Amino acid sequence: MWGQNRDPWDAYHRAVEESKRRIKAEKVHAIQRRLTEKRRIARLPNCPTCGEKCEYNSPHCVSCNQELVWAEYLVGVPGDEVQLHQQLTMDEKKYHKRREKRRAIRKKYADRNSRLESQQLIIFLVLLTIAIVGLFFLWPQLKLYLR
Ligand SMILES: [Zn+2]
């Protein structure tokens, strides 16, 4: 029996496999991190002077040292402030418009569903009424039958 006294070669190979696996996992992790960072950088705004990517709210471009001004996610050079804020307001309006549109579509579907439900309820009530009225009128004949 192997028991506590494992084959040292076995233990050695196991340790090698384990460290290989760990290295591989770390590599995959590093690739994922790099990809995430790449995507983040790709979404950053461009310097208005040299076109390089700029980190949000950084006061200067790291590439050309251009002084930068920011309006939320929009970047410009000093003097662009008014224009940037106008753009921001326009973006916000567009965003709200889109949101309103989506909301209107959702509401339309909800209304249609509730209309369908009330139609079904009306149909059910009409059929119930017909059944009750029919039973009321047929009751004398039914009584004869049942006797
Ligand atoms: Zn620049």
py3Dmol code that shows the C-alpha trace and the ligand (Angstrom):
import py3Dmol

protein = """\
ATOM      1  CA  MET A   1       0.000   0.000   0.000  1.00  0.00           C
ATOM      2  CA  TRP A   2       1.107   3.551  -0.739  1.00  0.00           C
ATOM      3  CA  GLY A   3      -0.540   5.121   2.329  1.00  0.00           C
ATOM      4  CA  GLN A   4       1.422   8.050   3.745  1.00  0.00           C
ATOM      5  CA  ASN A   5       4.558   7.018   1.891  1.00  0.00           C
ATOM      6  CA  ARG A   6       3.567   8.182  -1.571  1.00  0.00           C
ATOM      7  CA  ASP A   7       5.902   7.578  -4.437  1.00  0.00           C
ATOM      8  CA  PRO A   8       8.094  10.722  -4.458  1.00  0.00           C
ATOM      9  CA  TRP A   9       7.975  10.732  -8.266  1.00  0.00           C
ATOM     10  CA  ASP A  10       4.206  10.757  -8.134  1.00  0.00           C
ATOM     11  CA  ALA A  11       4.206  13.712  -5.749  1.00  0.00           C
ATOM     12  CA  TYR A  12       6.745  15.494  -7.897  1.00  0.00           C
ATOM     13  CA  HIS A  13       4.698  15.057 -11.098  1.00  0.00           C
ATOM     14  CA  ARG A  14       1.585  16.166  -9.306  1.00  0.00           C
ATOM     15  CA  ALA A  15       3.315  19.355  -8.119  1.00  0.00           C
ATOM     16  CA  VAL A  16       4.604  20.041 -11.634  1.00  0.00           C
ATOM     17  CA  GLU A  17       1.103  19.610 -13.099  1.00  0.00           C
ATOM     18  CA  GLU A  18      -0.373  21.853 -10.417  1.00  0.00           C
ATOM     19  CA  SER A  19       2.106  24.671 -11.078  1.00  0.00           C
ATOM     20  CA  LYS A  20       1.624  24.304 -14.851  1.00  0.00           C
ATOM     21  CA  ARG A  21      -2.114  24.635 -14.361  1.00  0.00           C
ATOM     22  CA  ARG A  22      -1.649  27.692 -12.156  1.00  0.00           C
ATOM     23  CA  ILE A  23       0.629  29.385 -14.686  1.00  0.00           C
ATOM     24  CA  LYS A  24      -1.900  28.718 -17.450  1.00  0.00           C
ATOM     25  CA  ALA A  25      -4.776  30.129 -15.365  1.00  0.00           C
ATOM     26  CA  GLU A  26      -2.719  33.222 -14.602  1.00  0.00           C
ATOM     27  CA  LYS A  27      -1.971  33.679 -18.294  1.00  0.00           C
ATOM     28  CA  VAL A  28      -5.678  33.453 -19.187  1.00  0.00           C
ATOM     29  CA  HIS A  29      -6.473  35.923 -16.432  1.00  0.00           C
ATOM     30  CA  ALA A  30      -3.811  38.336 -17.686  1.00  0.00           C
ATOM     31  CA  ILE A  31      -5.180  38.100 -21.254  1.00  0.00           C
ATOM     32  CA  GLN A  32      -8.701  38.818 -19.998  1.00  0.00           C
ATOM     33  CA  ARG A  33      -7.443  41.795 -17.999  1.00  0.00           C
ATOM     34  CA  ARG A  34      -5.577  43.136 -21.036  1.00  0.00           C
ATOM     35  CA  LEU A  35      -8.691  42.755 -23.200  1.00  0.00           C
ATOM     36  CA  THR A  36     -10.868  44.548 -20.670  1.00  0.00           C
ATOM     37  CA  GLU A  37      -8.344  47.360 -20.440  1.00  0.00           C
ATOM     38  CA  LYS A  38      -8.115  47.544 -24.235  1.00  0.00           C
ATOM     39  CA  ARG A  39     -11.884  47.849 -24.529  1.00  0.00           C
ATOM     40  CA  ARG A  40     -11.952  50.523 -21.842  1.00  0.00           C
ATOM     41  CA  ILE A  41      -9.241  52.537 -23.613  1.00  0.00           C
ATOM     42  CA  ALA A  42     -10.982  52.140 -26.978  1.00  0.00           C
ATOM     43  CA  ARG A  43     -14.043  53.839 -25.476  1.00  0.00           C
ATOM     44  CA  LEU A  44     -12.079  56.781 -24.082  1.00  0.00           C
ATOM     45  CA  PRO A  45     -12.491  60.148 -25.825  1.00  0.00           C
ATOM     46  CA  ASN A  46      -9.828  61.395 -28.224  1.00  0.00           C
ATOM     47  CA  CYS A  47      -7.645  64.425 -27.591  1.00  0.00           C
ATOM     48  CA  PRO A  48      -9.040  67.240 -29.763  1.00  0.00           C
ATOM     49  CA  THR A  49      -5.498  68.257 -30.768  1.00  0.00           C
ATOM     50  CA  CYS A  50      -3.561  65.039 -31.412  1.00  0.00           C
ATOM     51  CA  GLY A  51      -6.306  62.388 -31.411  1.00  0.00           C
ATOM     52  CA  GLU A  52      -4.751  60.236 -28.694  1.00  0.00           C
ATOM     53  CA  LYS A  53      -7.007  58.644 -26.090  1.00  0.00           C
ATOM     54  CA  CYS A  54      -7.456  60.733 -22.931  1.00  0.00           C
ATOM     55  CA  GLU A  55      -8.355  59.500 -19.454  1.00  0.00           C
ATOM     56  CA  TYR A  56     -11.547  61.100 -18.137  1.00  0.00           C
ATOM     57  CA  ASN A  57     -11.037  64.369 -16.259  1.00  0.00           C
ATOM     58  CA  SER A  58      -7.289  64.493 -16.895  1.00  0.00           C
ATOM     59  CA  PRO A  59      -6.247  68.164 -17.072  1.00  0.00           C
ATOM     60  CA  HIS A  60      -3.692  67.606 -19.840  1.00  0.00           C
ATOM     61  CA  CYS A  61      -3.223  65.244 -22.783  1.00  0.00           C
ATOM     62  CA  VAL A  62      -0.414  62.828 -21.908  1.00  0.00           C
ATOM     63  CA  SER A  63       0.625  62.699 -25.554  1.00  0.00           C
ATOM     64  CA  CYS A  64       0.757  66.374 -26.654  1.00  0.00           C
ATOM     65  CA  ASN A  65       0.313  68.136 -23.290  1.00  0.00           C
ATOM     66  CA  GLN A  66      -2.710  70.057 -24.616  1.00  0.00           C
ATOM     67  CA  GLU A  67      -4.732  71.565 -21.774  1.00  0.00           C
ATOM     68  CA  LEU A  68      -8.146  69.855 -21.654  1.00  0.00           C
ATOM     69  CA  VAL A  69     -11.585  70.869 -20.402  1.00  0.00           C
ATOM     70  CA  TRP A  70     -14.324  68.355 -19.623  1.00  0.00           C
ATOM     71  CA  ALA A  71     -18.102  68.297 -19.580  1.00  0.00           C
ATOM     72  CA  GLU A  72     -18.913  64.868 -18.121  1.00  0.00           C
ATOM     73  CA  TYR A  73     -17.629  62.505 -20.851  1.00  0.00           C
ATOM     74  CA  LEU A  74     -16.992  65.190 -23.489  1.00  0.00           C
ATOM     75  CA  VAL A  75     -13.527  66.651 -23.958  1.00  0.00           C
ATOM     76  CA  GLY A  76     -12.387  69.918 -25.517  1.00  0.00           C
ATOM     77  CA  VAL A  77      -9.744  72.616 -25.343  1.00  0.00           C
ATOM     78  CA  PRO A  78     -10.155  75.737 -23.153  1.00  0.00           C
ATOM     79  CA  GLY A  79     -12.785  77.946 -24.797  1.00  0.00           C
ATOM     80  CA  ASP A  80     -14.964  74.966 -25.828  1.00  0.00           C
ATOM     81  CA  GLU A  81     -16.855  74.924 -22.512  1.00  0.00           C
ATOM     82  CA  VAL A  82     -20.103  76.450 -23.833  1.00  0.00           C
ATOM     83  CA  GLN A  83     -20.114  74.235 -26.901  1.00  0.00           C
ATOM     84  CA  LEU A  84     -19.401  71.148 -24.799  1.00  0.00           C
ATOM     85  CA  HIS A  85     -22.270  71.899 -22.468  1.00  0.00           C
ATOM     86  CA  GLN A  86     -24.590  72.493 -25.408  1.00  0.00           C
ATOM     87  CA  GLN A  87     -23.553  69.116 -26.809  1.00  0.00           C
ATOM     88  CA  LEU A  88     -24.117  67.532 -23.420  1.00  0.00           C
ATOM     89  CA  THR A  89     -27.610  69.026 -23.189  1.00  0.00           C
ATOM     90  CA  MET A  90     -28.387  67.759 -26.684  1.00  0.00           C
ATOM     91  CA  ASP A  91     -27.128  64.281 -25.773  1.00  0.00           C
ATOM     92  CA  GLU A  92     -29.280  64.302 -22.665  1.00  0.00           C
ATOM     93  CA  LYS A  93     -32.336  65.329 -24.678  1.00  0.00           C
ATOM     94  CA  LYS A  94     -31.672  62.566 -27.183  1.00  0.00           C
ATOM     95  CA  TYR A  95     -31.242  60.086 -24.339  1.00  0.00           C
ATOM     96  CA  HIS A  96     -34.519  61.161 -22.748  1.00  0.00           C
ATOM     97  CA  LYS A  97     -36.290  61.021 -26.084  1.00  0.00           C
ATOM     98  CA  ARG A  98     -35.101  57.458 -26.645  1.00  0.00           C
ATOM     99  CA  ARG A  99     -36.113  56.514 -23.134  1.00  0.00           C
ATOM    100  CA  GLU A 100     -39.563  58.046 -23.635  1.00  0.00           C
ATOM    101  CA  LYS A 101     -39.929  56.122 -26.874  1.00  0.00           C
ATOM    102  CA  ARG A 102     -39.020  52.846 -25.181  1.00  0.00           C
ATOM    103  CA  ARG A 103     -41.423  53.650 -22.368  1.00  0.00           C
ATOM    104  CA  ALA A 104     -44.222  54.426 -24.858  1.00  0.00           C
ATOM    105  CA  ILE A 105     -43.651  51.085 -26.613  1.00  0.00           C
ATOM    106  CA  ARG A 106     -43.786  49.237 -23.289  1.00  0.00           C
ATOM    107  CA  LYS A 107     -46.964  51.102 -22.344  1.00  0.00           C
ATOM    108  CA  LYS A 108     -48.569  50.232 -25.674  1.00  0.00           C
ATOM    109  CA  TYR A 109     -47.946  46.534 -25.076  1.00  0.00           C
ATOM    110  CA  ALA A 110     -49.221  46.759 -21.516  1.00  0.00           C
ATOM    111  CA  ASP A 111     -52.360  48.566 -22.699  1.00  0.00           C
ATOM    112  CA  ARG A 112     -52.944  45.973 -25.390  1.00  0.00           C
ATOM    113  CA  ASN A 113     -52.625  43.176 -22.843  1.00  0.00           C
ATOM    114  CA  SER A 114     -55.042  44.788 -20.423  1.00  0.00           C
ATOM    115  CA  ARG A 115     -57.453  45.435 -23.315  1.00  0.00           C
ATOM    116  CA  LEU A 116     -57.296  41.764 -24.237  1.00  0.00           C
ATOM    117  CA  GLU A 117     -57.927  40.799 -20.626  1.00  0.00           C
ATOM    118  CA  SER A 118     -60.954  43.080 -20.328  1.00  0.00           C
ATOM    119  CA  GLN A 119     -62.298  41.775 -23.646  1.00  0.00           C
ATOM    120  CA  GLN A 120     -62.010  38.232 -22.343  1.00  0.00           C
ATOM    121  CA  LEU A 121     -63.765  39.280 -19.152  1.00  0.00           C
ATOM    122  CA  ILE A 122     -66.607  40.865 -21.166  1.00  0.00           C
ATOM    123  CA  ILE A 123     -66.991  37.740 -23.297  1.00  0.00           C
ATOM    124  CA  PHE A 124     -67.085  35.597 -20.173  1.00  0.00           C
ATOM    125  CA  LEU A 125     -69.738  37.839 -18.556  1.00  0.00           C
ATOM    126  CA  VAL A 126     -71.875  37.825 -21.724  1.00  0.00           C
ATOM    127  CA  LEU A 127     -71.742  34.029 -21.929  1.00  0.00           C
ATOM    128  CA  LEU A 128     -72.539  33.759 -18.232  1.00  0.00           C
ATOM    129  CA  THR A 129     -75.523  36.092 -18.667  1.00  0.00           C
ATOM    130  CA  ILE A 130     -76.779  34.072 -21.653  1.00  0.00           C
ATOM    131  CA  ALA A 131     -76.457  30.888 -19.617  1.00  0.00           C
ATOM    132  CA  ILE A 132     -78.324  32.360 -16.626  1.00  0.00           C
ATOM    133  CA  VAL A 133     -81.082  33.865 -18.789  1.00  0.00           C
ATOM    134  CA  GLY A 134     -81.379  30.621 -20.757  1.00  0.00           C
ATOM    135  CA  LEU A 135     -81.622  28.612 -17.564  1.00  0.00           C
ATOM    136  CA  PHE A 136     -84.247  31.039 -16.226  1.00  0.00           C
ATOM    137  CA  PHE A 137     -86.419  30.633 -19.318  1.00  0.00           C
ATOM    138  CA  LEU A 138     -85.878  26.900 -19.567  1.00  0.00           C
ATOM    139  CA  TRP A 139     -86.494  26.282 -15.886  1.00  0.00           C
ATOM    140  CA  PRO A 140     -90.230  25.353 -16.268  1.00  0.00           C
ATOM    141  CA  GLN A 141     -89.399  22.781 -18.970  1.00  0.00           C
ATOM    142  CA  LEU A 142     -86.446  21.470 -16.968  1.00  0.00           C
ATOM    143  CA  LYS A 143     -88.636  21.063 -13.936  1.00  0.00           C
ATOM    144  CA  LEU A 144     -90.920  18.891 -16.043  1.00  0.00           C
ATOM    145  CA  TYR A 145     -87.986  16.856 -17.166  1.00  0.00           C
ATOM    146  CA  LEU A 146     -86.628  16.363 -13.706  1.00  0.00           C
ATOM    147  CA  ARG A 147     -89.867  15.239 -12.261  1.00  0.00           C
TER     148      ARG A 147
END
"""
ligand_1 = """\
1
ZN
Zn -3.133 65.328 -27.374
"""
view = py3Dmol.view(width=600, height=400)
view.addModel(protein, "pdb")
view.setStyle({"model": 0}, {"cartoon": {"style": "trace"}})
view.addModel(ligand_1, "xyz")
view.setStyle({"model": 1}, {"stick": {}})
view.zoomTo()
view.show()
